């Protein structure tokens, strides 16, 4: 009986991990923010953005366990409010990046953002990401089973799965973006042009998320 329960729990977690991977791998605001941070700020800023998003993901797990997911399900207007706020926040980051790159085009350098700033922006990006709330409301509760043990223990296990997946996916993106950045460092004008392009990337990413997530 115990072996059967352990086997069921293991299969349960593997299925959860696959669901998490599928959702995180979908293009969205967090992914766009990581790429933007790594290209414009380098490895340190890129990984700070990843760390912030991971921290935000753990907060989402805590909120789901506290029942805030049910609240959003009962009051769709609250979800729409978060959706608009998150989309506007990412669009604002994109616009700020475009405007700064345009203003400094003659200098050929982009302003430095500290690791702490990149981290907290990553936290806010994740907390305002509607994709995360869809997951918290529609998917996460289905994997919380009383027969699998104490709920806090399950939350820790699922939180670690989410964090590991975020580090793997977003970390790979940050590494790739840093490789592009090294190529750009030898051409300041090209670096500014990419900074503008990345800023523009964040704006449609925010609008796309708003369009597809609105309820």
N, C-alpha and C positions, 0 to 999 in steps of 0.2 A: 504493500500500500504506500509506504514511504517512498520507495523507488519510483513508483508510478507518479506520485506527486512531484518529485524532483524532476522527472523527465518532462512532465507537463509544464512545470515552471521554466525549465531551460528552453523548451520550444517557444514558450510564451515570450521570453525575453529576446530570443532570436527574431521572432516576428516583429516585436517592437523595434528592434534595432534596424531591421529592413525598412520599416515604415519611416523611422526617423531619417535614415539615409536618403530615402526617396524625396522626402519633404525638404531637407536641407540642401540637397543637390539641385533643387529647382531654382532658377534665377530669381532674384528678388533684391530687396533693399539692402539686406545684410551683405549679400555677396558683392553688390555694387560698391558698398562702402569700404569693404576690405580691399578690393582692387584699387579704388581711388586712394585710399590711405597709403598702400604700399608703393604705388607708382609715384605719388607726389612727395611722400615722406621717407621712403626707404624701409628697410627690414624692421627697424625698431618701431616705427609708427604702424606698419602693417600688422606686426604681431601684437602690438598694444590694442589695435582695433579688434583682432581675433579674441584676445583676452576679455575685452569688454563685452563682446557678443556672447562669449561663453558664460560670463557672470550674469548677463541678462537672461540667458536660457535657464540658469539655475533659479533665478527669481521667478521665472514663469512656472517652473515646477512647484516651487513653494506656494505660489498663488493658486495653482490648480488644486493642491492638497488642502488649501484653506477654503475652497469652495467658490473662489471668484469666477472660475469657469462657468459654474452653474448660473451665477448672477448675470454674466454676459449673455448666456443662452436665454435667460428669461427676459432680459431687457436688451433687445437688438440695437436700440438707439445708442446704448453705451458703446457697443462695438463700433458703430459708425463714427462716433466721436473719436475713439482711439485711432480708427482708420484714417480719418482726415488729419488728425494731429501728427501721426507718424509720417504720412505722405508729405505734409507741408514741411516737416522737420528735415527730411531727406532732401526735398527740393531746395530748401534754404541752404543746406550744405553745398549742394551742387551749384547753385547760383553764386554763392560766396566764392567758391573755388574758381568759377569762370571769371567773375569780376576781378578777383585778385590777380589771376594769371594775365588777364587783359591789361590791367594797370601796370604790371611789372614786366610786360613783354620786352621793353627796351633793355631792362636790366638782365634778362635771361635767367632769373632765379625765382623760385617760388618760396613764399614765406614758410618758415618751419613751424610745425605744430608739435607741441611737447607730447611725450608718451602718455602723460596723464590726460591731456585733452583728447587724444585719440582713443584712449580707454573709455572715458566717460561718454564720448560720442558713440562709441560702440555699444555701451550699455543702453543708452537712450534709443539707438537704432533698433536694438533687439526688443526693448520693452514697448516700442511703438510700432513694431512690425505686425501687421494684421495676420500674416501667415502663421505666426506663433500662437495667436489667440484662436485661430481656427483649429490648430492642432490641440490646444489646451481644452477647447470646448467639445470638439467632435471625436477626437482620437484618444487622448490621454486617459479619460475616465474608463474607456473600454478595457484598458490593460491593468487597472487597479482591482485586484481580486482579494477579498478577505481571507480566502482559503490559502493564499500564498504567504501569509504571515502578516506582521504588523505593517500598517500603512506607511509609517515613516521609513521603515527599512526598504519597502518597495520604491518609495519616492527617491531615496538615495541611489538605489541601483539604477533606476531609470534616468535620474539626473546625470549619473556618471556616463551612461550610454550616450545621452544627448551631448554632453560635454566632449567626450572622445570623438564623436562624429563631427562636431563642429570644428574641433582642432584639426582633424584630418582633412576635411573638405576645404575649410577656409584657409588653413595653413598652407595647403598646396597652392591655392590661388594667390596667397600673399607671396609665396616663394616665386611663382611664375611672374607675378607683377614686378617683383624686385629685380628679376633678371632683365625685364624690359627697361627698368629704371637705369640699370648700369649702362645699357646701350645708349640711353638718352643723355647721360651725364656728359658725354663728349660733344653734344650739340645743344647748347642752351636754348636756342630758338625752337628746336624740336621738343625740348622738355616743356616749354611753355605751351606749345601747341597741344601736346598730350594732356597737359593740365586742364586746358580749356575743354578738350574732348571728353575727359573724365567727368568734368563738371556737368557737361551736357548729358552724359550718360546717366547721372543720378536723377536728373529732372524727369526724363521719360520713364525711368524705373519707378519713381514715386507715382507718376500719373497712371502707369499701367497697373500698379498695385491697387490704387484707389478705384480704378475702373472695374477691375475684376473682383475686388473684395466687397464692394458696396452692397448692402442688404436692404 
